């Protein structure tokens, strides 16, 4: 062992339950309306005494940051220079931000830390934004095609001739208020903490050793919000809102897989948002990082193989059964936390909701958000190989709204096998 390694070893203490530290000098009072009384989210690793949460900033990328430090390419004491990083659009504060139990999975002040907590940052406290807001353009090959067929009409403001769409983009990292998360799932906080600790292999001992720390920065993907049209219209009850809530499906969204309707429904949802913006309303797309029903892409591909290789091929009546055989559960995209972003944006009504999922619809309605109309994907946008998925979801009762009409061309007992792909 080298002299440096010996010196490093002196500072390494291995224990399943590290000693409890004193409470943070800057407490975090989640439901406090005044941001100064509430306090900032501090997940710093440079000054442990300042920490008032479990986990670290940018939790989903913490391991990459650790690798960068280990490789010597990142100074572990680096603090972000937040000059000129302020949001391009104003959001809040809104009453829901401090209403107990209303927002439990994100920090509503996460985009305003440079302004609200500027004095603390100037004192050397490592406080970082968990939300960023910028302006941009997006484009999908479906948009120029939609203009050719007349579904979309460029106006030079919302939609350009080349298919570019002007948007405001919002990136949000998950910040979990553990008592609120537990209440949303109707379990005790102790039970939630214990399961999070046990089923992450003990990655976060503070879950069971620091009951005074009520906020957790989980190492999972967050969400991106795309706003089309009047940003301020989201909180204006006189402005109509079209919305698509979309859970990530990399194989379809990016690479155009024809075994599911994810990309077609995403494109359709954005098209409807564009139309709403052009008519004076606002379009909203909420894109959640929940790959493969939050089961992961490896599990999803294993399920694909299992479905296609079974006797009789891929059939609707075995669709969910094969998923459950591999993953142990049909779906882990629990939508209970999804409405939080709507409360953050002060959205109380959705006029056109591009989704046929009762899970999404019901989660929003339970949280007091009114949905006027549910809009199904047009039959002509459904890939032929995705018909199994659509029939399976229909049979499982995913869609109960009378306005949703589902195609039934494929018999549930007849399907494709792996050799057909």
Buried (B, 14 or more C-beta within 10 A) or exposed (E): EEEEEEEEEEEEEEEEEEEEBEEBEBEBEBBBEEBEEBBBBBBBBEEEEBBBBBBBBBBBBBEEBBEBBEEEEBEEEEBEEBEEEBBEBEBBBBEBBBEEEBBBBBBBBBBBBBEBBEEBBEEEBBBBBBBBBEEEEBEBEBBBEBBEEEBBEBEEEBBBEEBBBBBBBBBBBBBBBBBBBBBBEEEEBEEBBEEBBEEEEEEBBBBBBBEEBBBBBBBEBBBBBBBBBBBEBBBBEEBBBBBBBBBBBBBBBEEEBBBBBBBBBBBBBBBBBBBBBBEEBBBBBBBBBBBBBBBBEEBBEBBBEBBBEBEEBBBBBBBBBBBEEBBEEBBBBEBBBBBBBBBBBBBBEBBBBBBBBBBBBEBBBEBEBEBEEBBBBEEEBBBEBBBBBBBBBBBEEBBEBEEBEBBEEBEBEEBBBBEEE
